[in-house]
Amino acid sequence: MASQNKQQQTMDDLTSQFLKHYVENQRRIYGLIRSLVPRCQDADDVMQETTAVMWQKFREFQPGTNFSAWGNRIAHLLVLKHYQKNKNLPSFKPEILDEITKDAHILNKQMTHRLDALLSCLKKLSSDDRELVKWRYEQNTSVKEISQKQNIASHTIYRSLGRIHNCLLDCIKRHMAVETSL
């Protein structure tokens, strides 16, 4: 009984770890698949298969390594398999798919750096500015609704958002310049 409880706890921990990594990286992996597989339905099928294989092989994943890169490698192999299975699709040499995968990986890294920079820059905003960004972009509240809630003219909200955008853009550029100089 104790052994069964321990196995269940281990399985729950494994599931929790997988889901944490998966949720954080799902978009990146799907982005790679989507860049290699033009039809959405086919890309969804490959993503589903990729997820299943990742879960089956998750015990082989080395904690502390790049989950996204690991998932992308699995996805890449399944994309190749997809093209081999579907003879009615245009055929690509594996070398071409390798090049596209490398390019997608580089873009993925760049987007990750930019997102990290944005998150860092958002923390530097005043609490009022962060709240305005949260309302507008996280909660998708219209400027008119924000204006009514805050009892502030719409043009003032637009001006504030413009100032915040410029501030964030400058901060991100500085952040990226520091990273590239390292």
Beta strands, then each sheet from edge to edge (+ up, - down):
end
